[in-house]
Amino acid sequence: MHVIDYPDSKVLIDCGVNPGARTPSEAYPRLDWANISLDELDAIVIGHAHLDHTGFLPVLTKYGYRGPIYCTEPTLPMMNLIQLDAIKVAGAQGRTPMYAERDVHQIMKQTIGLSYGTVTDISPDIKLVLANAGHILGSASCHFHIGNGDHNFVYSGDIKYGKSMLLESADTRFPRVETLLVESTYGAKEDIQPTREEVEGAFIKSVNEILKGGGKVLIPIPAVGRAQELMMVIDKYMKSGQLIESPVFMEGMIQEATAIHEAHPEYLERSLKQKILETDDNPFDSEYFTNIEHADGRDEPLREDTPCIVIATSGMLEGGPVLEYFRNFAPNPKNKILFVSYQVNGTLGRRVMDGARQVTIMGRDGKVEVVTINCGTEKLEGFSGHSDYNQLMSYVQRLRPKLRRVLVNHGERRKSQNLSSSINRMYRVTTHYPQVQEAIKLF
């Protein structure tokens, strides 16, 4: 969460929750510290739909925010889908949700969907333009024109500066920009991801080994972005014969998220857009995929003698149907848990990825259950919707016009520090990595 505070304007950028937090003070944004009164906010701007950027937004409407909310056209249905799913997950885990469905529906009434490149007055002295961020469907970098050209500020949001099967690369051209706030999820020098050809080859090899041995592959995945990317990879390589044909089961709002992608082809990679609009070769409608809509449909993927691939949410094993598959697959050494998305510190997914051999989860009856992990685990870098270190450096270098200052956030402290110092040293630009609750004077 960030706030732009100008004499006649107050704009909130993103309002998410921390999925890896273990205490409320770490989990939720501190609106009290920022001295935010909901009545004083001129607008809220949302960069993309993930919960770490939108998960607290329904709480604001619950407590009376009735001002405009700006985002791209596909971000509205996507964030509503994710927010409503969070209510279901909380209930399934025996937790009281922070908000109700009516609070999510209220967001729909207040949200104004914008196309990339549209100039919009969002307050008395701030104009907004959204640009493609390449992270997930509809993700946006946000350009703020403050005052009468007094200052131009770009909030990168989560960015992917590299083309994928699903999306075009993040935009780097803006009318004017003096200050950039850039993410640093992969901001350490060692955070170099393999090429797409390399990671797709590693994926084929890893999955084929398990399927040949009669095992099952569980892929915990966010429903938005990585799921659709992986569907395209699986469809491509099963059709070519490089990936062993096997049942692919999907569960956990992946189907609904994919439908939103198909409804907004203009936001997708050019050749994919053409396939959806002009041919019968839509990879999202592939015959290889079976959607599990209810718990009683899990019989086949859970059967001992069924080699298969299961793609299920949530991506960090923090709830959702993936936990049922994890509970069943983990004890069997023939199986594998394959991570293809970022695992935040403190999440169950991170602990499993880091080698834990025994973990606790909430059982079906609400009691704590111990799961022994005898199966293989593997993390494949390269499918991420975040830029790696080299891509982040290239993004900053190619941003036009040339920057005066770069602020670095959205990463582990060491990574933010490293990226900040690298940008300063390489490009002779003033840099800073703000601490949580730190105020920065832009001009």
C-alpha positions in Angstrom: 0.0 0.0 0.0 1.2 3.5 -0.9 -0.3 6.9 -0.6 0.3 10.0 -2.8 -0.4 13.0 -0.6 -0.6 16.3 -2.4 -2.2 19.6 -1.2 -5.5 19.0 -2.8 -5.3 15.2 -3.4 -4.9 12.0 -1.6 -4.7 8.8 -3.6 -4.2 5.2 -2.3 -2.2 2.8 -4.5 -3.0 -0.9 -3.9 -4.4 -2.3 -0.7 -3.4 -5.9 -0.1 -2.6 -8.4 2.6 0.7 -10.3 3.3 0.1 -14.0 2.6 3.2 -15.0 4.7 2.4 -13.0 7.8 1.8 -14.7 11.1 0.5 -11.7 13.1 -2.2 -9.1 12.2 0.4 -6.3 12.5 2.4 -7.9 9.6 -0.6 -9.1 7.6 -2.6 -5.9 7.0 -1.8 -2.4 5.9 -1.5 0.3 8.5 -4.0 2.9 7.5 -3.7 4.5 10.9 0.0 5.2 10.5 -0.6 6.8 7.1 -3.2 9.0 8.8 -5.8 7.9 6.2 -9.4 8.8 6.7 -11.6 7.0 4.1 -13.6 10.2 3.6 -10.5 12.1 2.6 -9.4 9.7 -0.1 -9.9 11.0 -3.7 -9.3 7.6 -5.3 -7.8 4.2 -5.0 -5.7 2.8 -7.9 -5.2 -1.0 -8.2 -2.2 -2.3 -10.2 -3.3 -5.9 -10.4 -5.7 -8.5 -8.9 -3.5 -10.6 -6.6 -4.5 -10.6 -2.9 -1.2 -9.0 -1.9 -2.4 -6.0 -3.8 -6.2 -6.2 -3.4 -6.9 -8.4 -0.4 -7.7 -5.6 2.0 -9.8 -3.5 -0.4 -13.2 -5.1 0.6 -12.4 -4.0 4.2 -12.3 -0.4 3.0 -15.7 -0.7 1.4 -17.0 -2.5 4.5 -16.1 0.5 6.6 -17.5 3.1 4.3 -15.2 4.0 1.4 -17.4 5.0 -1.4 -15.0 6.8 -3.7 -13.8 5.7 -7.1 -11.5 2.7 -7.6 -9.4 2.6 -10.8 -7.9 -0.5 -12.5 -7.8 -2.1 -16.0 -11.0 -3.7 -17.4 -10.0 -7.3 -16.7 -8.6 -6.6 -13.2 -12.1 -5.9 -11.8 -13.6 -9.3 -12.5 -10.3 -11.0 -11.6 -9.9 -9.3 -8.2 -13.6 -10.0 -7.4 -13.1 -13.7 -8.2 -10.0 -13.8 -5.9 -11.6 -11.8 -3.1 -14.7 -14.0 -3.1 -12.5 -17.1 -3.1 -10.6 -15.8 -0.1 -13.9 -15.8 1.8 -14.4 -19.5 1.0 -10.9 -20.4 2.0 -11.2 -18.6 5.3 -14.4 -20.5 6.0 -12.9 -23.8 5.1 -10.0 -23.2 7.5 -12.3 -22.3 10.3 -11.4 -18.6 10.2 -13.8 -15.7 10.3 -13.4 -13.7 7.0 -12.5 -10.0 7.3 -15.3 -9.1 4.9 -18.5 -10.4 3.4 -19.6 -10.9 -0.2 -21.6 -7.7 -0.1 -18.4 -5.8 0.5 -16.9 -7.3 -2.7 -20.0 -6.5 -4.6 -19.7 -2.9 -3.4 -16.3 -2.7 -5.1 -17.9 -3.6 -8.4 -20.2 -0.6 -8.1 -17.4 1.8 -7.4 -14.8 0.6 -9.9 -13.9 2.3 -13.1 -12.2 0.1 -15.7 -9.6 1.7 -17.9 -7.8 0.7 -21.0 -4.0 0.9 -21.3 -3.0 4.4 -22.4 -6.2 6.2 -21.3 -5.6 9.6 -19.5 -7.9 10.0 -16.6 -8.3 12.8 -14.0 -8.6 11.0 -10.7 -8.3 13.9 -8.3 -8.1 17.7 -8.5 -4.4 17.7 -9.4 -3.5 14.1 -10.4 -3.9 12.4 -13.8 -3.5 8.7 -14.2 -2.4 6.5 -17.1 -2.1 2.7 -16.9 0.4 0.8 -18.9 1.0 -3.0 -19.4 3.1 -4.5 -16.6 3.4 -8.0 -18.1 2.8 -9.7 -14.7 -0.8 -11.1 -15.0 -3.8 -10.4 -17.2 -4.6 -6.7 -16.9 -1.6 -5.9 -14.6 -0.6 -2.2 -14.8 2.2 0.1 -14.2 0.6 3.4 -13.0 1.8 6.8 -14.3 0.8 9.7 -12.1 1.0 13.2 -13.5 1.0 15.4 -10.4 0.0 19.1 -10.4 0.7 21.1 -13.6 3.5 18.8 -14.6 5.2 19.5 -11.3 6.2 15.8 -11.0 5.6 12.5 -12.8 5.7 9.4 -10.8 5.6 5.8 -12.0 4.6 2.9 -9.8 5.8 -0.2 -11.6 3.7 -2.7 -9.7 4.7 -6.3 -10.2 6.4 -6.4 -13.6 7.6 -8.9 -16.1 10.1 -7.3 -18.5 10.1 -10.3 -20.9 7.6 -11.8 -23.3 5.8 -15.0 -22.3 3.3 -17.3 -24.1 0.5 -15.4 -22.3 1.4 -11.7 -22.2 3.5 -9.1 -23.9 6.5 -7.6 -22.1 6.1 -4.7 -19.7 5.9 -1.2 -21.3 8.8 1.2 -20.7 7.7 4.3 -22.5 5.9 7.1 -20.7 5.2 10.8 -21.6 7.3 12.0 -18.7 8.8 10.4 -15.6 11.0 11.7 -12.8 10.6 9.1 -10.1 10.1 5.3 -10.4 9.0 3.0 -7.7 10.1 -0.5 -8.8 9.5 -3.9 -7.3 12.4 -6.2 -6.2 11.0 -9.7 -5.8 14.0 -11.1 -7.6 16.3 -8.1 -6.9 19.4 -10.1 -5.8 22.3 -10.5 -8.2 21.9 -14.3 -8.0 18.3 -14.1 -9.0 18.9 -15.0 -12.6 16.1 -17.1 -14.2 16.7 -19.6 -17.0 15.5 -18.9 -20.5 12.0 -20.1 -21.4 13.4 -22.8 -23.5 15.5 -24.1 -20.6 12.7 -24.0 -18.1 10.2 -25.7 -20.5 12.8 -28.4 -21.1 13.3 -28.9 -17.4 9.5 -29.1 -16.9 9.1 -31.8 -19.5 12.0 -33.8 -18.1 10.7 -33.5 -14.5 7.1 -34.4 -15.3 8.0 -37.3 -17.7 10.2 -38.9 -15.0 7.4 -39.1 -12.5 4.7 -40.2 -15.0 7.0 -43.0 -16.4 7.4 -44.2 -12.8 3.7 -44.4 -12.3 3.6 -41.3 -10.0 1.6 -38.1 -9.8 2.8 -34.5 -10.1 1.2 -31.9 -8.0 1.6 -28.3 -9.1 0.4 -25.7 -6.5 -0.4 -22.6 -8.5 -2.0 -19.2 -8.4 -5.3 -19.4 -10.4 -4.4 -16.2 -12.3 -1.4 -16.0 -14.6 0.8 -19.0 -13.9 -2.1 -21.5 -14.3 -2.9 -20.2 -17.8 0.8 -20.1 -18.7 1.2 -23.7 -17.6 -1.9 -24.8 -19.5 -0.4 -23.4 -22.7 2.9 -25.2 -22.0 1.2 -28.6 -21.3 -1.0 -28.3 -24.3 1.9 -27.4 -26.6 4.2 -30.3 -25.5 1.5 -33.0 -25.2 0.4 -32.2 -28.8 4.0 -32.4 -30.0 4.6 -35.7 -28.2 7.5 -34.3 -26.0 5.4 -34.5 -22.8 3.8 -37.9 -22.0 0.0 -37.7 -22.5 -1.7 -38.1 -19.2 -4.8 -36.8 -17.5 -4.4 -33.2 -16.3 -6.8 -32.3 -13.5 -7.4 -28.7 -12.4 -9.2 -27.4 -9.3 -9.7 -24.2 -7.5 -11.2 -21.4 -9.7 -8.7 -21.9 -12.5 -11.5 -22.4 -14.9 -13.2 -19.2 -13.9 -9.9 -17.2 -14.1 -9.3 -18.7 -17.5 -12.7 -17.6 -18.7 -11.8 -14.1 -17.8 -8.7 -14.4 -19.9 -10.8 -15.5 -22.9 -13.2 -12.6 -22.4 -10.3 -10.1 -22.7 -8.1 -11.3 -25.6 -6.9 -7.8 -26.4 -4.8 -7.9 -23.2 -3.0 -11.2 -24.2 0.1 -11.9 -26.3 -0.6 -11.2 -30.0 -0.5 -14.8 -31.4 -2.6 -16.1 -28.5 -5.1 -13.4 -29.1 -5.3 -14.4 -32.7 -5.8 -18.1 -31.8 -8.7 -17.3 -29.5 -10.4 -14.9 -31.9 -9.7 -16.5 -35.3 -9.0 -20.2 -35.0 -10.3 -23.4 -33.3 -6.9 -23.9 -31.7 -7.6 -22.3 -28.3 -5.1 -23.9 -25.8 -7.4 -23.1 -22.9 -10.0 -25.5 -24.4 -7.6 -28.4 -24.8 -8.9 -31.9 -24.5 -6.1 -32.7 -22.1 -7.7 -30.7 -19.2 -10.4 -31.9 -16.8 -11.8 -29.4 -14.3 -12.7 -30.7 -10.9 -15.8 -28.7 -9.7 -16.6 -30.6 -6.5 -14.8 -32.6 -3.9 -16.5 -35.8 -5.0 -14.8 -35.4 -8.4 -11.4 -36.1 -6.9 -11.7 -39.9 -7.0 -9.7 -40.4 -10.2 -6.8 -38.1 -9.4 -6.5 -39.5 -5.9 -6.6 -43.2 -7.1 -3.3 -44.9 -6.3 -2.9 -46.4 -9.9 -3.5 -43.1 -11.8 -0.4 -41.4 -13.1 -1.5 -37.8 -13.6 -0.8 -34.1 -13.3 -2.8 -32.0 -10.8 -2.8 -28.2 -11.0 -4.6 -26.7 -8.0 -4.8 -23.6 -5.9 -3.5 -22.0 -3.8 0.0 -21.5 -5.1 1.7 -21.3 -1.7 -0.2 -24.2 -0.1 -1.9 -21.7 2.2 -5.4 -23.0 1.7 -7.7 -24.2 -1.1 -8.1 -27.6 -2.7 -4.4 -28.1 -3.2 -4.1 -29.1 0.4 -6.2 -32.2 -0.1 -3.9 -33.4 -2.9 -0.8 -32.4 -0.9 -2.1 -34.5 2.1 -2.6 -37.5 -0.3 0.4 -37.2 -2.5 3.2 -36.1 -0.1 3.7 -39.5 1.7 4.3 -41.4 -1.5 7.9 -41.3 -2.8 6.7 -42.0 -6.4 5.1 -38.5 -6.5 6.5 -35.0 -6.8 5.4 -31.5 -5.7 6.6 -29.1 -8.4 6.7 -25.4 -7.6 6.5 -23.0 -10.5 5.6 -19.8 -8.7 7.1 -17.6 -6.0 6.9 -18.9 -2.4 6.7 -16.1 0.2 8.7 -16.5 3.4 6.5 -18.0 6.2 4.1 -19.9 3.9 3.7 -23.6 3.9 4.9 -23.7 0.3 8.1 -22.1 1.2 8.8 -24.6 4.1 8.1 -27.5 1.8 10.2 -26.1 -1.0 13.1 -25.5 1.5 13.1 -29.2 2.4 10.8 -29.7 5.4 10.0 -33.4 5.7 7.1 -33.0 8.2 4.6 -30.2 8.4 1.2 -29.5 10.0 -2.0 -28.5 8.2 -5.6 -28.0 9.2 -7.4 -31.3 8.7 -10.9 -31.8 7.3 -12.4 -31.8 10.8 -10.7 -28.5 11.8 -8.0 -30.3 13.8 -4.3 -30.0 13.2 -2.9 -32.8 11.1 0.7 -33.9 10.6 1.8 -34.6 7.0 5.0 -36.6 6.3 6.7 -35.6 3.1 8.3 -38.6 1.3 7.7 -37.4 -2.2 10.1 -35.4 -4.3 10.0 -31.6 -4.3 11.4 -29.3 -7.0 11.3 -25.6 -7.8 11.5 -24.6 -11.4 12.5 -21.0 -12.0 11.6 -19.3 -15.2 7.8 -19.4 -15.2 7.5 -16.5 -12.8 5.5 -13.4 -13.6 8.1 -11.3 -11.9 11.3 -10.0 -13.6 14.6 -11.5 -12.6 17.6 -9.3 -11.6 18.8 -8.8 -15.2 15.2 -8.0 -16.4 14.8 -5.4 -13.6 18.0 -3.8 -14.5 17.1 -3.7 -18.2 13.7 -2.3 -17.4 15.2 0.6 -15.4 17.8 1.3 -18.1 15.3 1.3 -21.0 12.6 3.4 -19.2 12.0 6.6 -21.2 12.4 9.4 -20.6 15.5 9.1 -18.3 14.8 8.9 -14.6 16.0 11.2 -11.9 15.3 8.9 -9.0 14.4 5.2 -8.3 12.7 3.9 -5.2 12.9 0.2 -4.6 10.3 -1.9 -2.7 8.3 -5.2 -2.8 11.0 -7.6 -1.9 13.0 -9.1 0.9 15.1 -6.3 2.4 18.4 -7.8 1.2 17.1 -7.9 -2.4 15.7 -4.4 -2.3 19.1 -3.1 -1.0 21.0 -5.0 -3.6 18.8 -3.7 -6.5 18.9 -0.2 -5.2 22.7 -0.1 -5.0 23.1 -1.8 -8.4 20.9 0.7 -10.1 22.7 3.6 -8.5 26.1 2.2 -9.4 25.3 1.2 -13.0 23.1 4.1 -14.1 24.2 6.9 -11.9 20.7 7.5 -10.7 19.7 8.5 -7.1 18.2 5.5 -5.5 16.6 4.6 -2.1 14.8 1.6 -0.6 12.1 2.9 1.7 11.3 1.1 4.9 7.8 0.2 5.9 5.9 3.3 7.0 8.5 5.6 5.7 7.4 8.9 4.0 9.2 10.1 0.9 9.2 13.6 -0.4 8.9 13.3 -4.2 9.6 17.0 -5.0 
